[in-house]
Amino acid sequence: MKFHSALLGIVTLVFASFATQGQGVSITVLDQTNKPLADAVIEIISPDVKTTTVARIAHVAQEDLVFVPFVTAIQQGNLIEFPNRDKTRHHVYSFSSAKTFEIQLYSGKPEAPVQFDEPGIVVLGCNIHDYMLAYIYIGESPLLLVTDKEGKVQFPEVPAGELRLKIWHPWQVEALAEQVVTPDETGHLTFSLAIEDNEKPSAPKRGFGS
């Protein structure tokens, strides 16, 4: 399986101070043609962000012979379950430096979730279906969201003061330069990220009798 080469190009920016403690912020990410960019990870890092030692469990399923969701964002130390909801069996694996693992040929729900202890990017594949591909972003902060089909995320509450903002997408061409930004009165920010012209993996169409 061939993986995208620009996996570690993470954007680092700096927030200017918010006006009040606990202000919410909404962020829109666009591509170079000003179209909404789905599957972009937004991570906000601040020393004032409270973290928890309780591990949370996310899910990356196999449905209709693809991984769902395509991009997942979790804080380091959290876990992911990989339920197989297809009738065929899958063999999930990753050779990524942030986490190398495999769940050998199985159906249903694996016995135990996988824990991701190191920050970084994990690329998922299936040894049975080479076209299957997904990404896991492991961040330092609990303030992690993935943009929807409208390219938007909404953080209900972020600390006041200077914050670091990271933006990452599997197909980004290069990282943006570090910069200082100030949310407008509505607490909204918009960023543009140049990406390569790719498409999400999809299951190949089956011919009659296959």
Sine and cosine of phi, psi and omega as CSV:
sin_phi,cos_phi,sin_psi,cos_psi,sin_omega,cos_omega
0.00,0.00,0.70,-0.71,0.02,-1.00
-1.00,-0.10,0.77,-0.64,-0.01,-1.00
-0.95,-0.32,0.43,-0.90,0.02,-1.00
-0.90,0.44,0.64,-0.77,-0.12,-0.99
-0.99,0.15,-0.46,0.89,-0.11,-0.99
-1.00,-0.04,0.83,0.56,-0.10,-1.00
-0.98,0.20,-0.48,0.88,-0.15,-0.99
-0.97,-0.24,0.22,0.97,0.03,-1.00
-0.98,0.18,1.00,0.03,-0.06,-1.00
-0.98,-0.22,0.75,-0.66,0.00,-1.00
-0.98,0.18,0.73,-0.69,0.10,-1.00
-0.84,-0.55,0.84,-0.54,0.04,-1.00
-0.78,-0.62,0.12,-0.99,0.01,-1.00
-0.80,-0.60,0.78,-0.62,0.09,-1.00
-0.98,0.20,0.66,-0.76,0.27,-0.96
-0.97,0.26,0.19,-0.98,-0.09,-1.00
-0.89,0.45,0.63,-0.77,0.16,-0.99
-0.99,0.15,0.37,-0.93,-0.08,-1.00
-0.94,0.33,-0.60,0.80,-0.08,-1.00
-0.70,-0.71,0.39,-0.92,0.09,-1.00
-0.91,0.41,0.69,-0.72,0.10,-1.00
0.98,0.19,0.34,0.94,0.04,-1.00
-0.95,0.32,0.64,-0.77,0.09,-1.00
-0.99,0.12,0.33,-0.94,0.03,-1.00
-0.57,-0.82,0.66,-0.75,0.10,-0.99
-0.92,-0.39,0.59,-0.80,-0.07,-1.00
-0.75,-0.66,0.71,-0.71,0.10,-0.99
-0.89,-0.45,0.71,-0.70,0.05,-1.00
-0.90,-0.45,0.79,-0.62,0.01,-1.00
-0.90,-0.44,0.40,-0.92,0.12,-0.99
-1.00,0.04,-0.11,-0.99,-0.08,-1.00
-0.94,0.35,-0.20,0.98,0.06,-1.00
-0.98,-0.22,0.21,0.98,0.00,-1.00
0.92,0.39,0.40,0.91,0.11,-0.99
-1.00,-0.06,0.55,-0.84,0.02,-1.00
-0.84,0.54,0.67,-0.74,-0.05,-1.00
-0.94,-0.35,0.96,-0.29,0.07,-1.00
-0.98,0.19,0.31,-0.95,0.11,-0.99
0.93,0.37,0.40,0.92,0.14,-0.99
-1.00,-0.05,0.72,-0.69,0.00,-1.00
-1.00,-0.02,0.72,-0.69,0.10,-1.00
-0.90,-0.44,0.83,-0.56,0.06,-1.00
-0.83,-0.56,0.80,-0.61,0.06,-1.00
-0.95,-0.30,0.81,-0.58,-0.04,-1.00
-0.88,-0.47,0.77,-0.64,0.03,-1.00
-0.46,-0.89,0.60,-0.80,0.06,-1.00
-0.90,0.43,-0.26,0.96,-0.01,-1.00
-1.00,0.01,-0.07,1.00,0.01,-1.00
-0.97,0.24,0.81,-0.59,0.01,-1.00
-0.98,0.18,0.75,-0.66,0.04,-1.00
-0.94,-0.35,0.29,-0.96,0.01,-1.00
-0.82,-0.57,0.51,-0.86,0.02,-1.00
-1.00,0.00,-0.07,1.00,0.00,-1.00
-0.99,0.17,0.87,-0.50,-0.02,-1.00
-0.96,0.30,0.71,-0.71,0.06,-1.00
-0.97,-0.24,0.39,-0.92,-0.05,-1.00
-0.90,-0.43,0.84,-0.54,0.12,-0.99
-0.97,-0.23,0.07,-1.00,-0.04,-1.00
-0.71,-0.70,0.71,-0.70,0.18,-0.98
-0.82,-0.57,0.95,-0.30,-0.10,-1.00
-1.00,-0.09,0.29,-0.96,0.21,-0.98
-0.94,-0.33,0.92,-0.40,-0.05,-1.00
-0.71,-0.70,0.76,-0.65,0.00,-1.00
0.81,0.59,0.60,0.80,0.09,-1.00
0.91,0.41,0.49,0.87,0.17,-0.98
-0.65,-0.76,0.31,-0.95,0.11,-0.99
-0.99,0.14,0.66,-0.75,0.02,-1.00
-0.71,-0.70,0.87,-0.49,0.03,1.00
-0.99,0.17,0.21,-0.98,0.02,-1.00
-0.95,0.32,-0.63,0.78,0.04,-1.00
-0.81,-0.59,0.76,-0.65,0.04,-1.00
-0.83,-0.56,0.64,-0.77,0.03,-1.00
-0.83,-0.55,0.81,-0.58,0.02,-1.00
-0.69,-0.73,0.37,-0.93,0.11,-0.99
-0.99,0.15,0.55,-0.84,0.01,-1.00
-0.85,0.53,0.63,-0.78,-0.06,-1.00
0.99,-0.13,-0.27,0.96,0.01,-1.00
-0.99,0.11,0.15,-0.99,-0.11,-0.99
-0.87,-0.50,0.34,-0.94,0.08,-1.00
-0.72,-0.70,0.72,-0.70,0.16,-0.99
-0.99,-0.13,0.52,-0.86,-0.06,-1.00
-0.83,-0.55,0.94,0.34,-0.01,-1.00
-0.93,0.37,0.67,-0.74,0.06,-1.00
-0.99,-0.16,0.94,-0.34,-0.04,-1.00
-0.98,-0.22,0.16,0.99,0.06,-1.00
-1.00,-0.03,0.27,-0.96,0.06,-1.00
-0.98,0.19,-0.41,0.91,0.04,-1.00
-1.00,0.01,0.36,-0.93,0.01,-1.00
-1.00,0.04,0.45,-0.89,0.02,-1.00
-0.82,-0.58,0.32,-0.95,0.04,-1.00
-0.74,-0.67,1.00,-0.08,-0.11,-0.99
-1.00,0.08,0.67,-0.74,-0.02,-1.00
-0.45,-0.89,0.25,-0.97,0.16,-0.99
-0.51,-0.86,0.68,-0.74,0.10,-0.99
-0.97,-0.26,0.18,0.98,-0.09,-1.00
-0.93,0.37,0.55,-0.83,-0.03,-1.00
-0.91,0.42,-0.50,0.87,0.02,-1.00
-0.93,0.37,-0.45,0.89,0.05,-1.00
-0.22,-0.98,0.90,-0.44,0.11,-0.99
-0.96,-0.28,0.82,-0.57,-0.01,-1.00
-0.31,-0.95,0.19,-0.98,0.15,-0.99
-0.46,-0.89,0.57,-0.82,0.13,-0.99
-0.89,-0.45,0.97,-0.24,-0.14,-0.99
-0.91,0.41,0.26,-0.97,-0.15,-0.99
-0.54,0.84,0.88,-0.47,-0.08,-1.00
-0.45,-0.89,0.26,-0.97,0.15,-0.99
-0.75,-0.66,0.28,-0.96,-0.02,-1.00
0.95,0.30,-0.61,-0.79,-0.07,-1.00
-0.94,-0.33,0.80,-0.60,0.06,-1.00
-0.86,0.50,0.39,-0.92,-0.07,-1.00
-0.89,0.45,-0.60,0.80,-0.08,-1.00
-0.66,-0.75,0.55,-0.83,0.09,-1.00
-0.96,0.30,0.24,-0.97,0.01,-1.00
-0.98,-0.21,0.73,-0.68,0.01,-1.00
-0.99,-0.11,0.64,-0.76,-0.03,-1.00
-0.89,-0.46,0.97,-0.23,-0.16,-0.99
-1.00,-0.07,-0.39,0.92,-0.11,-0.99
-0.94,-0.34,0.68,-0.74,0.07,-1.00
-0.93,0.37,0.52,-0.86,0.00,-1.00
0.51,-0.86,-0.24,-0.97,-0.02,-1.00
-0.92,-0.40,0.77,-0.64,0.04,-1.00
-0.91,-0.41,0.77,-0.64,0.05,-1.00
-0.97,-0.23,0.81,-0.58,0.00,-1.00
-0.99,-0.15,0.59,-0.81,0.11,-0.99
-0.63,-0.77,0.10,-0.99,0.07,-1.00
-0.79,-0.61,0.80,-0.60,-0.03,-1.00
-0.93,0.36,-0.29,0.96,-0.02,-1.00
-1.00,-0.06,-0.58,0.82,-0.04,-1.00
-0.84,-0.54,0.99,-0.16,-0.15,-0.99
-0.90,0.44,-0.42,0.91,-0.05,-1.00
-0.98,0.19,-0.26,0.96,-0.04,-1.00
-0.94,0.35,0.75,-0.66,-0.10,-1.00
-0.46,-0.89,0.65,-0.76,0.09,-1.00
-0.39,-0.92,0.24,-0.97,-0.07,-1.00
-0.77,-0.64,0.58,-0.82,0.12,-0.99
-0.84,-0.54,0.83,-0.56,0.07,-1.00
-0.99,-0.17,0.86,-0.51,0.01,-1.00
-0.96,-0.29,0.92,-0.40,-0.08,-1.00
-0.96,-0.28,0.16,-0.99,0.05,-1.00
-1.00,0.09,-0.45,0.89,-0.15,-0.99
-0.97,-0.26,0.50,-0.87,0.13,-0.99
-0.97,0.26,-0.22,0.98,0.02,-1.00
-1.00,0.09,0.99,0.12,-0.08,-1.00
-0.71,-0.70,0.80,-0.60,0.06,-1.00
-0.63,-0.78,0.36,-0.93,0.04,-1.00
-0.90,-0.44,0.75,-0.66,-0.05,-1.00
-0.89,0.45,0.58,-0.81,0.04,-1.00
-0.99,0.11,-0.18,-0.98,-0.05,-1.00
-0.92,0.40,-0.29,0.96,0.07,-1.00
-1.00,-0.03,0.08,1.00,0.01,-1.00
0.96,0.28,0.39,0.92,-0.12,-0.99
-0.89,-0.46,0.50,-0.86,0.23,-0.97
-0.69,-0.72,0.40,-0.92,0.01,-1.00
-0.72,-0.70,0.90,-0.44,0.11,-0.99
-0.99,-0.12,0.92,-0.39,-0.06,-1.00
-0.89,0.46,-0.51,0.86,-0.05,-1.00
-0.45,-0.89,0.77,-0.64,0.09,-1.00
-0.74,-0.67,0.47,-0.88,-0.02,-1.00
-0.92,0.39,0.41,-0.91,0.12,-0.99
-0.97,0.26,0.31,-0.95,0.03,-1.00
0.98,-0.17,-0.14,-0.99,-0.07,-1.00
-0.97,0.24,0.76,-0.65,-0.02,-1.00
-0.79,-0.61,0.55,-0.84,0.14,-0.99
-0.99,-0.10,0.71,-0.70,0.01,-1.00
-0.88,-0.47,0.80,-0.60,0.09,-1.00
-0.92,-0.38,0.68,-0.73,0.07,-1.00
-0.81,-0.59,0.77,-0.64,-0.02,-1.00
-0.64,-0.77,0.61,-0.79,0.09,-1.00
-0.63,-0.78,0.62,-0.79,-0.05,-1.00
-0.83,0.56,-0.49,0.87,-0.11,-0.99
-0.94,-0.34,0.27,0.96,-0.02,-1.00
-0.91,0.42,0.58,-0.82,-0.04,-1.00
-0.97,0.25,-0.72,0.69,0.02,-1.00
-0.34,-0.94,0.29,-0.96,0.00,-1.00
-0.96,0.28,0.56,-0.83,0.10,-0.99
-0.97,0.26,0.38,-0.92,0.04,-1.00
-0.94,0.33,0.47,-0.88,0.05,-1.00
-0.92,0.38,0.66,-0.75,-0.03,-1.00
-0.46,-0.89,0.29,-0.96,0.07,-1.00
-0.97,-0.24,0.77,-0.64,-0.01,-1.00
-0.76,-0.65,0.41,-0.91,0.01,-1.00
-0.79,-0.61,0.84,-0.55,0.05,-1.00
-0.88,0.48,0.50,-0.86,0.05,-1.00
-0.97,0.23,-0.12,-0.99,-0.08,-1.00
-0.89,0.46,-0.41,0.91,0.01,-1.00
-1.00,0.05,-0.05,1.00,-0.03,-1.00
0.96,0.28,0.51,0.86,-0.05,-1.00
-0.92,-0.39,0.63,-0.78,0.06,-1.00
-0.77,-0.64,0.56,-0.83,0.05,-1.00
-0.79,-0.61,0.72,-0.70,0.04,-1.00
-0.79,-0.61,0.48,-0.87,0.06,-1.00
-0.90,-0.43,0.73,-0.68,-0.04,-1.00
-0.76,-0.65,0.84,-0.54,0.02,-1.00
-0.98,0.21,0.76,-0.65,-0.01,-1.00
-0.78,-0.62,0.33,-0.94,0.10,-0.99
-0.98,0.20,0.36,-0.93,-0.07,-1.00
-1.00,0.09,1.00,0.08,0.02,-1.00
-0.84,-0.54,0.15,-0.99,0.07,-1.00
-0.76,-0.65,0.44,-0.90,0.08,-1.00
-0.88,0.47,0.57,-0.82,0.09,-1.00
-0.88,0.47,0.58,-0.81,0.09,-1.00
-0.66,-0.75,0.43,-0.90,-0.02,-1.00
-0.92,0.40,0.68,-0.73,0.03,-1.00
-0.91,0.42,0.56,-0.83,0.03,-1.00
-0.93,0.36,0.69,-0.73,-0.04,-1.00
-1.00,-0.06,0.67,-0.74,0.06,-1.00
-0.98,0.18,0.17,-0.99,-0.01,-1.00
-0.87,0.49,0.78,-0.63,0.06,-1.00
1.00,0.10,0.04,1.00,-0.02,-1.00
-1.00,0.02,0.00,0.00,0.00,0.00
